[in-house]
Amino acid sequence: SDNVGVTSVDFLFDGAKFCTQTTKFSSDYTCYLLLPAGTHTFSSKAFDAAGNVGTSTVFTTTVL
């Protein structure tokens, strides 16, 4: 947390970046991905203009 705003967010699927969002829609950053069946992990990294990086918690989901 600091006084410099977020400039972009990378979204990661199974550890690989699948989307970089630089435009904030409403109060959320959004990317879309069609998911194959199976168990997958998701996380994100936020970058600000000062060069700071924040990493989210990794979460797991299962697609049937």
C-alpha positions as CSV (number, residue, x, y, z in Angstrom):
1,S,0.0,0.0,0.0
2,D,1.4,3.4,-1.0
3,N,0.3,6.7,-2.5
4,V,1.1,5.7,-6.1
5,G,-1.7,4.3,-8.2
6,V,-1.7,1.0,-10.0
7,T,-0.8,1.3,-13.7
8,S,-1.3,-2.3,-14.8
9,V,-2.3,-5.8,-13.6
10,D,-1.0,-9.1,-15.0
11,F,-3.3,-12.1,-14.6
12,L,-1.7,-15.5,-14.3
13,F,-3.2,-18.9,-15.2
14,D,-1.3,-22.0,-14.0
15,G,1.7,-19.7,-13.4
16,A,1.8,-18.2,-16.9
17,K,0.7,-14.7,-17.8
18,F,-2.4,-14.7,-20.0
19,C,-3.5,-11.1,-19.8
20,T,-2.3,-7.6,-18.9
21,Q,-4.9,-5.1,-18.1
22,T,-4.1,-1.4,-18.2
23,T,-7.6,0.0,-18.3
24,K,-9.7,-0.1,-15.1
25,F,-13.3,-0.9,-15.7
26,S,-15.5,0.4,-12.9
27,S,-13.8,-0.7,-9.7
28,D,-12.3,-3.9,-11.2
29,Y,-9.7,-5.0,-13.6
30,T,-11.1,-7.7,-16.0
31,C,-9.7,-10.3,-18.4
32,Y,-11.5,-13.2,-19.9
33,L,-10.3,-16.8,-20.4
34,L,-12.0,-20.0,-21.6
35,L,-11.0,-22.6,-19.1
36,P,-10.2,-26.2,-20.0
37,A,-11.5,-28.9,-17.6
38,G,-9.3,-29.7,-14.7
39,T,-7.7,-28.1,-11.6
40,H,-6.1,-24.7,-12.2
41,T,-4.4,-21.9,-10.3
42,F,-4.9,-18.2,-10.7
43,S,-3.1,-15.2,-9.3
44,S,-2.3,-11.6,-10.3
45,K,0.5,-9.0,-10.0
46,A,-0.2,-5.3,-9.8
47,F,2.4,-2.7,-10.9
48,D,2.5,1.0,-10.1
49,A,4.3,4.0,-11.6
50,A,7.0,3.9,-8.9
51,G,8.0,0.4,-9.9
52,N,6.4,-1.4,-6.9
53,V,4.9,-4.8,-7.5
54,G,2.2,-6.5,-5.4
55,T,1.4,-10.2,-5.8
56,S,-2.0,-11.7,-4.9
57,T,-2.6,-15.0,-3.1
58,V,-2.7,-17.9,-5.5
59,F,-6.1,-19.7,-5.5
60,T,-7.1,-23.0,-7.0
61,T,-10.3,-23.9,-8.8
62,T,-11.6,-27.0,-10.6
63,V,-13.5,-26.8,-13.9
64,L,-15.8,-29.7,-14.6
